[in-house]
């Protein structure tokens, strides 16, 4: 599981039946305090996330297969929630209600 930031949507001509009707998002992984890790992934959106949203993702085949009931294993990374806020020992490091909704790719 990881925190991420939505950079944009992905459109692909590849036809995989399990992906029909699914929204694909480009997600950049973040540390809990919001620093970029430099990695990006394509994830299926199950949380109606949008560009600039901070999200919670699963990145593990068994969990994704369970969500999609996909025994073939074609799905791995899934956006499962939009993050409202992140609290660390040092205090609140992210709050959706006050965050800027811009993405610097």
C-alpha positions as a Markdown table, in Angstrom:
| # | Residue | x | y | z |
|---|---|---|---|---|
| 1 | Unk | 0.0 | 0.0 | 0.0 |
| 2 | Unk | 1.3 | 3.5 | -0.7 |
| 3 | Unk | 0.3 | 7.2 | -0.8 |
| 4 | Unk | 0.2 | 8.8 | -4.1 |
| 5 | Unk | -0.7 | 11.9 | -6.1 |
| 6 | Unk | -2.8 | 11.8 | -9.2 |
| 7 | Unk | -0.9 | 13.3 | -12.2 |
| 8 | Unk | -3.4 | 12.6 | -14.9 |
| 9 | Unk | -5.5 | 10.1 | -16.8 |
| 10 | Unk | -4.2 | 7.4 | -19.1 |
| 11 | Unk | -5.9 | 6.3 | -22.3 |
| 12 | Unk | -4.7 | 3.0 | -23.9 |
| 13 | Unk | -5.7 | 1.3 | -27.1 |
| 14 | Unk | -4.8 | -2.1 | -25.5 |
| 15 | Unk | -7.9 | -4.2 | -25.0 |
| 16 | Unk | -7.9 | -6.2 | -21.8 |
| 17 | Unk | -11.4 | -7.3 | -20.9 |
| 18 | Unk | -11.0 | -6.7 | -17.1 |
| 19 | Unk | -10.2 | -3.0 | -17.9 |
| 20 | Unk | -13.3 | -2.3 | -20.0 |
| 21 | Unk | -15.0 | 0.7 | -18.6 |
| 22 | Unk | -12.3 | 1.4 | -16.0 |
| 23 | Unk | -10.6 | 4.8 | -15.5 |
| 24 | Unk | -6.8 | 4.6 | -15.5 |
| 25 | Unk | -4.8 | 7.2 | -13.6 |
| 26 | Unk | -1.1 | 8.1 | -13.6 |
| 27 | Unk | -0.1 | 8.1 | -9.9 |
| 28 | Unk | 3.2 | 9.4 | -8.5 |
| 29 | Unk | 4.2 | 7.8 | -5.2 |
| 30 | Unk | 4.8 | 10.0 | -2.2 |
| 31 | Unk | 6.2 | 9.7 | 1.3 |
| 32 | Unk | 3.7 | 10.4 | 4.1 |
| 33 | Unk | 5.0 | 14.0 | 4.4 |
| 34 | Unk | 4.4 | 14.5 | 0.7 |
| 35 | Unk | 7.9 | 14.2 | -0.8 |
| 36 | Unk | 8.0 | 12.6 | -4.2 |
| 37 | Unk | 9.8 | 9.3 | -4.5 |
| 38 | Unk | 10.3 | 9.6 | -8.3 |
| 39 | Unk | 8.3 | 6.5 | -9.2 |
| 40 | Unk | 5.0 | 6.6 | -11.1 |
| 41 | Unk | 2.5 | 3.9 | -11.7 |
| 42 | Unk | -0.7 | 3.4 | -13.7 |
| 43 | Unk | -3.6 | 2.5 | -11.4 |
| 44 | Unk | -7.3 | 1.7 | -11.9 |
| 45 | Unk | -9.5 | 4.2 | -10.1 |
| 46 | Unk | -12.0 | 2.8 | -7.7 |
| 47 | Unk | -12.3 | 6.0 | -5.6 |
| 48 | Unk | -13.3 | 8.6 | -8.2 |
| 49 | Unk | -10.1 | 10.5 | -7.7 |
| 50 | Unk | -9.0 | 13.5 | -9.8 |
| 51 | Unk | -5.9 | 15.2 | -10.9 |
| 52 | Unk | -4.1 | 16.7 | -7.9 |
| 53 | Unk | -5.8 | 14.4 | -5.3 |
| 54 | Unk | -3.7 | 12.6 | -2.8 |
| 55 | Unk | -4.7 | 8.9 | -2.8 |
| 56 | Unk | -4.3 | 5.6 | -1.1 |
| 57 | Unk | -3.3 | 2.8 | -3.4 |
| 58 | Unk | -2.9 | -0.9 | -3.2 |
| 59 | Unk | 0.0 | -2.3 | -5.3 |
| 60 | Unk | -0.2 | -6.0 | -4.7 |
| 61 | Unk | -1.8 | -8.6 | -7.0 |
| 62 | Unk | -3.8 | -10.6 | -4.4 |
| 63 | Unk | -5.6 | -7.6 | -3.1 |
| 64 | Unk | -6.4 | -6.2 | -6.6 |
| 65 | Unk | -7.5 | -9.7 | -7.8 |
| 66 | Unk | -9.9 | -9.8 | -4.8 |
| 67 | Unk | -11.4 | -6.4 | -5.7 |
| 68 | Unk | -11.9 | -7.3 | -9.3 |
| 69 | Unk | -12.6 | -11.0 | -8.8 |
| 70 | Unk | -9.8 | -11.5 | -11.4 |
| 71 | Unk | -8.2 | -14.9 | -11.1 |
| 72 | Unk | -6.0 | -14.3 | -14.1 |
| 73 | Unk | -4.0 | -11.6 | -12.3 |
| 74 | Unk | -4.2 | -8.8 | -14.9 |
| 75 | Unk | -4.7 | -6.1 | -12.3 |
| 76 | Unk | -2.1 | -5.0 | -9.7 |
| 77 | Unk | -2.4 | -1.3 | -8.8 |
| 78 | Unk | -5.7 | 0.2 | -7.6 |
| 79 | Unk | -6.7 | 3.6 | -6.2 |
| 80 | Unk | -8.9 | 2.7 | -3.2 |
| 81 | Unk | -9.4 | 6.0 | -1.5 |
| 82 | Unk | -8.9 | 9.7 | -1.6 |
| 83 | Unk | -7.0 | 11.1 | 1.4 |
| 84 | Unk | -8.6 | 13.8 | 3.5 |
| 85 | Unk | -5.6 | 14.5 | 5.8 |
| 86 | Unk | -2.3 | 13.0 | 7.0 |
| 87 | Unk | -1.1 | 13.3 | 10.6 |
| 88 | Unk | 2.4 | 12.4 | 11.7 |
| 89 | Unk | 3.9 | 12.7 | 15.2 |
| 90 | Unk | 5.1 | 16.2 | 14.2 |
| 91 | Unk | 1.5 | 17.2 | 13.4 |
| 92 | Unk | -0.7 | 17.5 | 10.3 |
| 93 | Unk | 1.4 | 17.4 | 7.2 |
| 94 | Unk | -1.5 | 17.3 | 4.6 |
| 95 | Unk | -5.1 | 18.6 | 4.6 |
| 96 | Unk | -7.2 | 18.3 | 1.5 |
| 97 | Unk | -9.3 | 21.2 | 2.4 |
| 98 | Unk | -6.3 | 23.6 | 2.4 |
| 99 | Unk | -4.1 | 21.9 | -0.2 |
| 100 | Unk | -3.4 | 23.4 | -3.6 |
| 101 | Unk | -4.9 | 21.4 | -6.5 |
| 102 | Unk | -2.0 | 21.8 | -8.9 |
| 103 | Unk | 0.4 | 19.1 | -10.0 |
| 104 | Unk | 4.0 | 19.8 | -11.1 |
| 105 | Unk | 4.9 | 16.8 | -13.1 |
